[in-house]
């Protein structure tokens, strides 16, 4: 029987994985703690370690896992920037490359509409019986230029939605999909042109050494005054200090974030009764033209079902068939 050490467990993880595990009969132990070099010893005697976006599988952690008999790292997400693949040794690594591109893309659109049309501000006013429209002016997405960074499955779904709004879409990706560009109706441009021409910029690319802090003071200065920036990918794609500075100057019209560079200490937790605070995060939350959600873009029934089923199947493929198409 395959034994799985499941880290950073939430109630919904256990609910969905228990359902799908009925078909696999894995022995799963659920740990609330995140994986790190301090907690890796908990996986001693297990065959598989199952982790999520804010678990840390760095060189030291991977070494501890391998020394304690772990054979496989099963990521229950698409991103793998938290795994040091260059130092994985004999450990094998699998992921869920596509669980629901629609869930993330639709959430990005929700952030955009909330910022542009001041939905939350209006809701708070109406609760106080204030029906004034002062300060709630937005703009039509129709006819605007939307720049999309990253045209993988999520990026393309987001583009399709923006095309439905009647927006002009330009995109940047190191690996261009010209066929989709023709079929969906968008144009690839270089990154500087995207920054310069876009009224709205939505980020849908992975975190790599090349994309780390790609949204920074220099790139923001190339953008239009009043640009709206949406990030539902990884927090470290955006330099938070530079973002706050340009928000304070009025250069940026609004920001929608489902991720944050230091989110591991805060997101997916209830800290409402704690005094623990992050200065930059608190500043962003306090700004009237910023909407932040807690890495929930993936959080739909469809996505959680897909994550659970694919993760269970990935493990089966490795241990039964010896190979898996989702192996890194």
VOBA-1610 file (N, C-alpha, C; in pm, whole numbers, padded with zeros to 5 digits, always signed):
BEGIN
Unk+00084-00120+00000Unk+00000+00000+00000Unk+00088+00126+00000Unk+00058+00218-00088Unk+00133+00343-00097Unk+00093+00434+00020Unk+00196+00483+00090Unk+00172+00572+00205Unk+00203+00716+00166Unk+00109+00805+00196Unk+00120+00945+00155Unk+00119+01036+00277Unk+00220+01124+00284Unk+00222+01230+00385Unk+00171+01357+00317Unk+00057+01403+00363Unk-00016+01513+00299Unk+00004+01640+00382Unk+00076+01737+00327Unk+00110+01859+00403Unk+00017+01975+00371Unk+00014+02071+00464Unk-00067+02194+00450Unk-00214+02160+00423Unk-00267+02070+00504Unk-00402+02020+00483Unk-00508+02118+00533Unk-00608+02140+00450Unk-00728+02213+00489Unk-00846+02115+00486Unk-00956+02153+00549Unk-01071+02062+00556Unk-01119+02022+00416Unk-01116+02119+00323Unk-01165+02087+00188Unk-01071+01990+00116Unk-00939+01997+00145Unk-00846+01899+00088Unk-00885+01758+00130Unk-00903+01741+00259Unk-00935+01609+00313Unk-01067+01558+00255Unk-01165+01647+00244Unk-01296+01608+00192Unk-01285+01552+00051Unk-01220+01624-00037Unk-01212+01582-00177Unk-01119+01463-00196Unk-01006+01463-00128Unk-00912+01350-00145Unk-00968+01221-00087Unk-01041+01230+00021Unk-01102+01109+00078Unk-01202+01048-00019Unk-01273+01134-00092Unk-01369+01084-00191Unk-01297+01004-00300Unk-01192+01062-00357Unk-01123+00996-00468Unk-01035+00881-00423Unk-00989+00887-00299Unk-00902+00780-00251Unk-00977+00647-00233Unk-01110+00650-00236Unk-01188+00527-00227Unk-01156+00434-00344Unk-01112+00492-00455Unk-01078+00412-00573Unk-00932+00368-00574Unk-00851+00423-00482Unk-00708+00393-00484Unk-00659+00325-00356Unk-00726+00351-00245Unk-00690+00291-00115Unk-00548+00324-00071Unk-00505+00447-00094Unk-00377+00490-00040Unk-00392+00510+00110Unk-00282+00496+00180Unk-00281+00527+00324Unk-00234+00672+00338Unk-00328+00762+00365Unk-00297+00905+00369Unk-00298+00955+00513Unk-00191+01022+00552Unk-00186+01092+00680Unk-00186+01241+00650Unk-00284+01311+00705Unk-00298+01453+00679Unk-00229+01536+00787Unk-00135+01620+00746Unk-00066+01710+00838Unk-00111+01854+00810Unk-00140+01929+00915Unk-00178+02069+00896Unk-00056+02156+00865Unk+00059+02117+00914Unk+00180+02197+00894Unk+00225+02194+00749Unk+00292+02301+00709Unk+00350+02307+00577Unk+00480+02227+00573Unk+00515+02183+00454Unk+00643+02115+00438Unk+00756+02217+00442Unk+00859+02186+00517Unk+00980+02268+00524Unk+01091+02178+00577Unk+01210+02231+00592Unk+01320+02151+00646Unk+01292+02112+00791Unk+01211+02192+00860Unk+01179+02161+01000Unk+01074+02050+01012Unk+00984+02041+00913Unk+00875+01943+00923Unk+00896+01820+00835Unk+01001+01822+00753Unk+01022+01712+00658Unk+01035+01577+00727Unk+01084+01575+00851Unk+01103+01450+00924Unk+00970+01377+00946Unk+00858+01452+00942Unk+00726+01390+00958Unk+00697+01289+00848Unk+00766+01302+00735Unk+00741+01213+00622Unk+00823+01085+00628Unk+00896+01064+00735Unk+00977+00943+00747Unk+00887+00819+00738Unk+00924+00728+00648Unk+00848+00605+00632Unk+00736+00613+00530Unk+00717+00730+00472Unk+00613+00747+00370Unk+00675+00737+00231Unk+00595+00693+00135Unk+00641+00681-00003Unk+00627+00813-00080Unk+00523+00888-00044Unk+00488+01008-00119Unk+00468+01125-00024Unk+00512+01242-00067Unk+00480+01366+00002Unk+00394+01449-00093Unk+00275+01488-00048Unk+00182+01566-00130Unk+00181+01710-00078Unk+00213+01805-00166Unk+00229+01944-00122Unk+00153+02042-00211Unk+00139+02165-00159Unk+00066+02271-00230Unk+00160+02390-00252Unk+00105+02503-00291Unk+00185+02615-00342Unk+00279+02679-00240Unk+00242+02677-00112Unk+00324+02745-00012Unk+00407+02651+00074Unk+00413+02525+00035Unk+00509+02433+00096Unk+00647+02459+00036Unk+00751+02429+00113Unk+00888+02454+00067Unk+00963+02323+00047Unk+00999+02298-00079Unk+01078+02179-00110Unk+01212+02224-00167Unk+01291+02288-00080Unk+01422+02336-00122Unk+01524+02222-00110Unk+01649+02252-00139Unk+01754+02150-00142Unk+01763+02074-00011Unk+01764+02147+00101Unk+01779+02083+00232Unk+01658+01996+00265Unk+01539+02046+00234Unk+01417+01970+00260Unk+01413+01842+00177Unk+01448+01854+00050Unk+01447+01738-00039Unk+01546+01632+00008Unk+01660+01675+00056Unk+01760+01581+00106Unk+01707+01502+00225Unk+01638+01571+00315Unk+01580+01505+00433Unk+01475+01404+00389Unk+01391+01443+00294Unk+01287+01352+00245Unk+01347+01226+00185Unk+01446+01245+00099Unk+01507+01130+00033Unk+01575+01038+00134Unk+01643+01096+00231Unk+01711+01017+00333Unk+01613+00937+00418Unk+01489+00984+00425Unk+01388+00916+00506Unk+01293+00829+00424Unk+01333+00799+00301Unk+01260+00698+00224Unk+01153+00747+00129Unk+01133+00877+00122Unk+01032+00930+00030Unk+01080+00911-00114Unk+00989+00870-00201Unk+01024+00843-00340Unk+00964+00945-00437Unk+00853+01007-00395Unk+00780+01092-00489Unk+00726+01218-00421Unk+00742+01331-00489Unk+00676+01457-00450Unk+00557+01475-00542Unk+00436+01477-00487Unk+00315+01495-00567Unk+00259+01635-00540Unk+00282+01725-00634Unk+00227+01859-00624Unk+00079+01856-00661Unk-00005+01913-00577Unk-00146+01922-00609Unk-00178+02062-00665Unk-00093+02106-00755Unk-00107+02237-00820Unk-00027+02231-00949Unk-00039+02339-01028Unk+00032+02344-01156Unk+00173+02401-01140Unk+00187+02506-01058Unk+00317+02569-01039Unk+00411+02481-00960Unk+00541+02493-00991Unk+00640+02410-00923Unk+00763+02490-00884Unk+00748+02621-00872Unk+00861+02708-00836Unk+00909+02683-00693Unk+00826+02618-00610Unk+00865+02591-00471Unk+00943+02460-00456Unk+00972+02394-00568Unk+01050+02270-00565Unk+01184+02293-00636Unk+01292+02263-00568Unk+01425+02279-00625Unk+01456+02157-00712Unk+01411+02161-00835Unk+01423+02046-00924Unk+01568+02009-00953Unk+01658+02106-00948Unk+01798+02079-00976Unk+01864+01996-00866Unk+01800+01993-00749Unk+01857+01920-00636Unk+01762+01814-00581Unk+01681+01756-00669Unk+01583+01658-00622Unk+01641+01517-00606Unk+01767+01498-00651Unk+01828+01368-00635Unk+01751+01259-00705Unk+01720+01152-00633Unk+01643+01042-00691Unk+01492+01057-00672Unk+01452+01166-00609Unk+01309+01191-00592Unk+01245+01222-00727Unk+01125+01171-00746Unk+01049+01203-00866Unk+00942+01306-00829Unk+00903+01387-00925Unk+00810+01498-00898Unk+00701+01499-01005Unk+00576+01504-00960Unk+00462+01515-01052Unk+00378+01636-01010Unk+00298+01684-01103Unk+00212+01799-01075Unk+00078+01781-01144Unk-00012+01877-01121Unk-00142+01881-01189Unk-00139+02002-01282Unk-00102+01982-01408Unk-00078+02097-01496Unk-00202+02177-01532Unk-00317+02113-01534Unk-00439+02186-01566Unk-00556+02130-01487Unk-00598+02205-01386Unk-00709+02156-01305Unk-00838+02229-01339Unk-00831+02358-01366Unk-00947+02432-01415Unk-00900+02570-01457Unk-00856+02584-01581Unk-00814+02717-01626Unk-00926+02819-01617Unk-01050+02771-01626Unk-01163+02863-01618Unk-01176+02926-01480Unk-01147+02848-01376Unk-01162+02901-01240Unk-01069+03020-01217Unk-00944+03008-01259Unk-00847+03116-01238Unk-00876+03234-01328Unk-00906+03206-01454Unk-00935+03314-01549Unk-01059+03393-01507Unk-01161+03324-01464Unk-01285+03392-01422Unk-01261+03476-01298Unk-01176+03428-01208Unk-01144+03505-01088Unk-01068+03632-01125Unk-00978+03622-01222Unk-00906+03741-01269Unk-01003+03845-01322Unk-01104+03800-01394Unk-01206+03891-01446Unk-01285+03954-01331Unk-01316+03873-01230Unk-01389+03925-01114Unk-01310+04035-01044Unk-01179+04015-01029Unk-01094+04118-00969Unk-01096+04246-01053Unk-01084+04229-01184Unk-01086+04344-01274Unk-01216+04424-01260Unk-01327+04355-01263Unk-01456+04425-01255Unk-01477+04489-01119Unk-01432+04423-01014Unk-01444+04482-00880Unk-01366+04612-00869Unk-01246+04613-00925Unk-01164+04735-00917Unk-01223+04844-01005Unk-01251+04811-01128Unk-01297+04911-01224Unk-01429+04972-01183Unk-01525+04889-01143Unk-01659+04940-01113Unk-01683+04966-00965Unk-01575+04957-00885Unk-01582+04990-00742Unk-01695+04913-00672Unk-01707+04787-00702Unk-01817+04707-00649Unk-01814+04701-00496Unk-01695+04674-00440Unk-01687+04661-00294Unk-01716+04794-00226Unk-01662+04903-00280Unk-01686+05035-00222Unk-01836+05068-00226Unk-01899+05037-00337Unk-02042+05063-00350Unk-02123+04977-00252Unk-02085+04852-00238Unk-02153+04761-00146Unk-02145+04812-00002Unk-02026+04858+00037Unk-02009+04910+00172Unk-02093+05035+00195Unk-02103+05119+00094Unk-02185+05240+00106Unk-02333+05207+00122Unk-02379+05118+00035Unk-02522+05085+00035Unk-02563+05022+00168Unk-02473+04946+00231Unk-02503+04889+00362Unk-02532+04998+00464Unk-02473+05117+00441Unk-02497+05231+00531Unk-02606+05324+00478Unk-02677+05277+00376Unk-02784+05354+00313Unk-02732+05479+00243Unk-02608+05471+00195Unk-02551+05579+00116Unk-02556+05536-00031Unk-02642+05601-00109Unk-02662+05564-00249Unk-02599+05664-00345Unk-02506+05743-00296Unk-02435+05838-00381Unk-02344+05765-00480Unk-02327+05824-00597Unk-02238+05767-00697Unk-02102+05835-00701Unk-02080+05932-00614Unk-01952+06003-00613Unk-01837+05905-00588Unk-01733+05912-00672Unk-01616+05828-00653Unk-01629+05688-00706Unk-01739+05657-00775Unk-01762+05521-00824Unk-01746+05510-00976Unk-01694+05614-01039Unk-01685+05616-01184Unk-01588+05509-01235Unk-01632+05430-01331Unk-01548+05329-01393Unk-01537+05354-01541Unk-01500+05251-01617Unk-01491+05264-01762Unk-01539+05135-01828Unk-01576+05143-01955Unk-01614+05025-02030Unk-01489+04943-02064Unk-01495+04815-02039Unk-01387+04728-02085Unk-01392+04717-02238Unk-01510+04728-02292Unk-01530+04726-02437Unk-01440+04830-02504Unk-01364+04786-02602Unk-01280+04878-02677Unk-01145+04907-02614Unk-01124+04862-02491Unk-00995+04886-02426Unk-00892+04782-02473Unk-00766+04815-02453Unk-00658+04723-02488Unk-00616+04646-02363Unk-00629+04515-02370Unk-00594+04427-02257Unk-00465+04352-02292Unk-00365+04366-02209Unk-00239+04296-02229Unk-00233+04173-02141Unk-00208+04059-02200Unk-00203+03932-02127Unk-00061+03877-02133Unk-00001+03860-02016Unk+00134+03804-02007Unk+00123+03656-01975Unk+00152+03572-02073Unk+00139+03428-02056Unk+00014+03377-02125Unk+00032+03297-02231Unk-00084+03248-02306Unk-00095+03096-02299Unk-00075+03043-02179Unk-00104+02902-02155Unk-00254+02885-02148Unk-00298+02776-02088Unk-00441+02746-02086Unk-00522+02853-02012Unk-00470+02900-01897Unk-00541+03003-01822Unk-00542+03134-01900Unk-00427+03172-01952Unk-00418+03296-02027Unk-00512+03298-02145Unk-00523+03186-02216Unk-00611+03181-02333Unk-00758+03190-02294Unk-00796+03127-02181Unk-00935+03140-02135Unk-00964+03285-02098Unk-00869+03350-02031Unk-00888+03491-01995Unk-00903+03576-02122Unk-00823+03548-02222Unk-00832+03622-02349Unk-00970+03603-02413Unk-01020+03481-02413Unk-01151+03455-02471Unk-01260+03536-02400Unk-01249+03546-02267Unk-01347+03624-02192Unk-01336+03772-02227Unk-01213+03822-02238Unk-01193+03962-02273Unk-01243+03991-02414Unk-01225+03896-02505Unk-01279+03913-02640Unk-01431+03921-02636Unk-01491+03846-02544Unk-01635+03852-02526Unk-01683+03988-02478Unk-01596+04060-02406Unk-01627+04196-02362Unk-01611+04297-02476Unk-01550+04252-02585Unk-01525+04344-02695Unk-01395+04421-02681Unk-01301+04368-02604Unk-01171+04432-02585Unk-01075+04391-02696Unk-00976+04475-02718Unk-00864+04440-02806Unk-00760+04373-02717Unk-00712+04256-02757Unk-00618+04182-02674Unk-00483+04169-02743Unk-00379+04207-02670Unk-00241+04182-02712Unk-00177+04093-02606Unk-00076+04017-02645Unk-00020+03920-02551Unk+00130+03905-02570Unk+00192+03859-02462Unk+00335+03827-02466Unk+00355+03688-02409Unk+00437+03608-02477Unk+00476+03477-02427Unk+00605+03436-02497Unk+00695+03375-02422Unk+00818+03325-02483Unk+00788+03219-02588Unk+00681+03145-02566Unk+00644+03036-02657Unk+00508+03071-02718Unk+00512+03130-02836Unk+00391+03181-02898Unk+00305+03069-02956Unk+00174+03085-02940Unk+00077+02994-02999Unk+00004+03071-03108Unk+00066+03079-03224Unk+00011+03161-03331Unk-00123+03108-03381Unk-00140+02978-03374Unk-00269+02921-03418Unk-00382+02972-03330Unk-00361+02969-03198Unk-00464+03021-03108Unk-00484+03171-03126Unk-00374+03241-03151Unk-00385+03386-03174Unk-00477+03416-03290Unk-00466+03336-03394Unk-00552+03355-03512Unk-00696+03313-03482Unk-00712+03198-03415Unk-00847+03146-03389Unk-00923+03232-03289Unk-00856+03276-03182Unk-00923+03355-03078Unk-00929+03502-03117Unk-00824+03549-03184Unk-00823+03688-03228Unk-00744+03780-03139Unk-00617+03744-03112Unk-00531+03836-03038Unk-00396+03844-03109Unk-00314+03939-03069Unk-00187+03964-03137Unk-00072+03956-03038Unk+00035+03886-03076Unk+00155+03882-02994Unk+00238+04008-03018Unk+00290+04064-02909Unk+00378+04180-02916Unk+00495+04157-02821Unk+00597+04241-02828Unk+00705+04231-02731Unk+00658+04290-02599Unk+00731+04262-02494Unk+00688+04300-02359Unk+00679+04451-02342Unk+00774+04525-02395Unk+00770+04670-02383Unk+00647+04729-02451Unk+00611+04673-02567Unk+00492+04721-02638Unk+00366+04691-02558Unk+00364+04573-02494Unk+00248+04538-02411Unk+00233+04637-02296Unk+00345+04667-02228Unk+00340+04764-02119Unk+00290+04899-02168Unk+00338+04943-02281Unk+00308+05076-02333Unk+00164+05091-02380Unk+00108+04987-02441Unk-00021+04998-02508Unk-00141+04957-02423Unk-00120+04882-02316Unk-00231+04819-02244Unk-00299+04913-02145Unk-00432+04909-02144Unk-00510+04977-02039Unk-00523+04885-01918Unk-00522+04757-01944Unk-00535+04654-01841Unk-00427+04549-01867Unk-00358+04504-01763Unk-00257+04399-01778Unk-00290+04286-01681Unk-00302+04166-01734Unk-00330+04049-01651Unk-00218+03947-01668Unk-00165+03898-01556Unk-00047+03812-01557Unk-00088+03666-01539Unk-00045+03582-01634Unk-00080+03440-01630Unk+00040+03353-01667Unk+00156+03387-01613Unk+00277+03312-01646Unk+00337+03250-01520Unk+00421+03149-01536Unk+00484+03087-01419Unk+00595+03174-01362Unk+00632+03146-01238Unk+00745+03215-01176Unk+00872+03140-01210Unk+00961+03208-01280Unk+01091+03153-01318Unk+01196+03259-01288Unk+01324+03225-01296Unk+01426+03329-01277Unk+01409+03447-01372Unk+01355+03420-01493Unk+01336+03527-01591Unk+01217+03615-01559Unk+01115+03560-01495Unk+00994+03639-01467Unk+00989+03694-01325Unk+01082+03654-01240Unk+01087+03702-01103Unk+01093+03855-01101Unk+00995+03918-01032Unk+00989+04065-01020Unk+00981+04135-01156Unk+00915+04074-01252Unk+00905+04135-01384Unk+00822+04264-01382Unk+00727+04271-01289Unk+00653+04396-01271Unk+00724+04474-01161Unk+00800+04577-01203Unk+00882+04654-01112Unk+00875+04802-01150Unk+00954+04883-01083Unk+00949+05028-01108Unk+00974+05061-01255Unk+01072+04993-01316Unk+01106+05022-01455Unk+00994+04983-01550Unk+00938+04863-01531Unk+00831+04820-01621Unk+00703+04901-01600Unk+00674+04939-01476Unk+00555+05018-01448Unk+00565+05156-01513Unk+00683+05214-01514Unk+00699+05346-01575Unk+00674+05345-01725Unk+00683+05227-01787Unk+00653+05215-01930Unk+00503+05206-01956Unk+00425+05182-01852Unk+00282+05160-01867Unk+00206+05292-01877Unk+00082+05281-01924Unk-00007+05397-01931Unk-00041+05446-01791Unk-00061+05576-01777Unk-00113+05627-01650Unk-00253+05570-01628Unk-00278+05522-01507Unk-00410+05467-01475Unk-00428+05321-01512Unk-00320+05253-01550Unk-00330+05113-01585Unk-00382+05028-01469Unk-00457+04924-01501Unk-00502+04828-01400Unk-00420+04700-01417Unk-00366+04650-01306Unk-00282+04530-01308Unk-00349+04420-01229Unk-00360+04301-01290Unk-00420+04184-01225Unk-00316+04073-01217Unk-00299+04014-01099Unk-00206+03902-01084Unk-00273+03787-01009Unk-00297+03678-01082Unk-00351+03557-01019Unk-00253+03440-01034Unk-00127+03472-01060Unk-00027+03367-01087Unk+00060+03338-00966Unk+00166+03416-00947Unk+00255+03401-00833Unk+00295+03540-00783Unk+00302+03554-00651Unk+00326+03684-00590Unk+00457+03748-00631Unk+00561+03666-00647Unk+00693+03721-00673Unk+00712+03767-00817Unk+00609+03756-00898Unk+00615+03817-01031Unk+00611+03969-01021Unk+00563+04018-00907Unk+00548+04161-00884Unk+00637+04206-00769Unk+00713+04313-00790Unk+00792+04373-00684Unk+00699+04458-00598Unk+00669+04411-00478Unk+00568+04476-00395Unk+00607+04618-00356Unk+00732+04641-00321Unk+00775+04776-00283Unk+00754+04875-00398Unk+00790+04833-00519Unk+00773+04920-00635Unk+00625+04941-00665Unk+00546+04836-00648Unk+00402+04846-00673Unk+00339+04949-00580Unk+00373+04942-00452Unk+00317+05036-00354Unk+00358+05179-00387Unk+00484+05197-00424Unk+00532+05332-00458Unk+00457+05391-00577Unk+00436+05308-00681Unk+00368+05359-00800Unk+00218+05372-00778Unk+00160+05292-00690Unk+00020+05311-00651Unk+00003+05444-00578Unk+00098+05473-00488Unk+00091+05596-00409Unk+00108+05720-00495Unk+00181+05706-00606Unk+00205+05821-00694Unk+00087+05848-00786Unk-00005+05753-00795Unk-00119+05768-00884Unk-00094+05713-01024Unk+00025+05659-01048Unk+00058+05603-01180Unk-00035+05486-01214Unk-00062+05401-01115Unk-00146+05284-01136Unk-00289+05315-01093Unk-00384+05279-01179Unk-00523+05306-01148Unk-00584+05207-01051Unk-00537+05085-01054Unk-00591+04983-00965Unk-00514+04854-00977Unk-00523+04772-00873Unk-00452+04644-00870Unk-00542+04537-00809Unk-00545+04422-00874Unk-00617+04306-00821Unk-00520+04192-00800Unk-00505+04147-00676Unk-00407+04043-00644Unk-00475+03925-00578Unk-00448+03806-00629Unk-00488+03684-00560Unk-00366+03616-00499Unk-00250+03677-00519Unk-00123+03622-00470Unk-00039+03737-00415Unk+00059+03701-00332Unk+00143+03801-00267Unk+00280+03738-00241Unk+00386+03818-00251Unk+00520+03759-00244Unk+00552+03695-00109Unk+00486+03738-00003Unk+00510+03680+00129Unk+00384+03609+00180Unk+00307+03554+00088Unk+00177+03499+00126Unk+00184+03374+00212Unk+00295+03303+00206Unk+00306+03178+00281Unk+00283+03195+00430Unk+00313+03313+00482Unk+00295+03339+00625Unk+00151+03376+00661Unk+00069+03408+00559Unk-00061+03465+00587Unk-00177+03399+00513Unk-00162+03378+00385Unk-00275+03331+00305Unk-00318+03190+00345Unk-00447+03164+00327Unk-00511+03037+00360Unk-00515+03011+00511Unk-00498+03116+00590Unk-00507+03106+00736Unk-00604+03211+00790Unk-00660+03186+00906Unk-00742+03285+00975Unk-00656+03352+01081Unk-00610+03472+01054Unk-00526+03548+01147Unk-00600+03669+01203Unk-00733+03664+01196Unk-00813+03780+01240Unk-00797+03809+01389Unk-00761+03709+01467Unk-00743+03730+01611Unk-00595+03743+01650Unk-00509+03747+01549Unk-00366+03755+01574Unk-00315+03897+01554Unk-00203+03928+01621Unk-00140+04059+01602Unk-00032+04053+01494Unk-00013+03936+01436Unk+00088+03920+01333Unk+00044+03993+01206Unk+00129+04083+01159Unk+00096+04162+01042Unk+00217+04179+00952Unk+00192+04196+00823Unk+00295+04224+00724Unk+00276+04368+00679Unk+00381+04449+00691Unk+00368+04592+00664Unk+00319+04621+00524Unk+00382+04560+00423Unk+00342+04585+00285Unk+00202+04534+00255Unk+00169+04418+00308Unk+00036+04363+00286Unk-00070+04454+00350Unk-00043+04503+00469Unk-00136+04594+00535Unk-00153+04724+00457Unk-00043+04774+00401Unk-00051+04895+00318Unk-00138+04872+00196Unk-00117+04759+00130Unk-00196+04730+00011Unk-00344+04715+00044Unk-00374+04645+00153Unk-00513+04624+00194Unk-00582+04758+00222Unk-00504+04853+00274Unk-00562+04983+00312Unk-00589+05074+00192Unk-00533+05043+00078Unk-00546+05131-00038Unk-00682+05113-00105Unk-00747+05223-00141Unk-00883+05216-00196Unk-00891+05156-00336Unk-00781+05153-00408Unk-00783+05101-00545Unk-00712+04966-00556Unk-00714+04890-00447Unk-00653+04757-00445Unk-00754+04656-00392Unk-00766+04545-00461Unk-00847+04431-00416Unk-00754+04311-00399Unk-00756+04249-00281Unk-00673+04133-00255Unk-00760+04017-00209Unk-00740+03902-00271Unk-00804+03779-00224Unk-00694+03680-00187Unk-00731+03579-00109Unk-00632+03492-00045Unk-00603+03365-00123Unk-00542+03381-00242Unk-00506+03268-00328Unk-00626+03175-00347Unk-00739+03234-00383Unk-00861+03156-00397Unk-00905+03139-00542Unk-00825+03188-00637Unk-00867+03181-00777Unk-00894+03038-00821Unk-00820+02942-00766Unk-00837+02801-00804Unk-00958+02738-00737Unk-01020+02806-00642Unk-01108+02744-00544Unk-01251+02728-00595Unk-01271+02629-00683Unk-01405+02593-00729Unk-01422+02443-00714Unk-01546+02399-00714Unk-01573+02255-00705Unk-01504+02179-00818Unk-01513+02236-00938Unk-01455+02170-01053Unk-01303+02154-01038Unk-01238+02259-00993Unk-01092+02255-00978Unk-01049+02157-00869Unk-01117+02158-00754Unk-01079+02069-00645Unk-01103+01923-00680Unk-01208+01896-00754Unk-01230+01759-00802Unk-01118+01716-00896Unk-01079+01805-00985Unk-00974+01772-01082Unk-00839+01754-01013Unk-00808+01842-00919Unk-00682+01832-00845Unk-00674+01698-00772Unk-00780+01662-00705Unk-00781+01537-00627Unk-00769+01415-00717Unk-00848+01413-00823Unk-00847+01295-00911Unk-00713+01281-00983Unk-00660+01392-01033Unk-00534+01385-01108Unk-00416+01353-01018Unk-00415+01409-00895Unk-00306+01378-00803Unk-00305+01230-00767Unk-00422+01176-00737Unk-00431+01033-00706Unk-00385+00949-00825Unk-00424+00988-00944Unk-00386+00913-01063Unk-00237+00927-01095Unk-00182+01048-01073Unk-00037+01067-01094Unk+00044+00970-01009Unk+00003+00954-00884Unk+00073+00864-00792Unk+00062+00720-00842Unk-00056+00682-00887Unk-00076+00548-00941Unk+00014+00525-01062Unk+00020+00623-01152Unk+00101+00609-01273Unk+00247+00584-01239Unk+00298+00655-01139Unk+00439+00638-01101Unk+00464+00502-01039Unk+00379+00460-00947Unk+00405+00336-00872Unk+00360+00209-00944Unk+00263+00223-01035Unk+00215+00104-01107Unk+00278+00093-01245Unk+00278+00204-01318Unk+00327+00202-01456Unk+00472+00247-01469Unk+00523+00312-01365Unk+00662+00355-01367Unk+00686+00486-01440Unk+00582+00542-01498Unk+00597+00671-01566Unk+00465+00748-01559Unk+00474+00879-01579Unk+00355+00965-01570Unk+00377+01085-01661Unk+00275+01117-01741Unk+00289+01229-01833Unk+00300+01363-01763Unk+00263+01366-01635Unk+00270+01491-01558Unk+00395+01500-01472Unk+00495+01416-01502Unk+00619+01420-01426Unk+00707+01535-01474Unk+00775+01600-01380Unk+00864+01711-01413Unk+01008+01659-01429
//
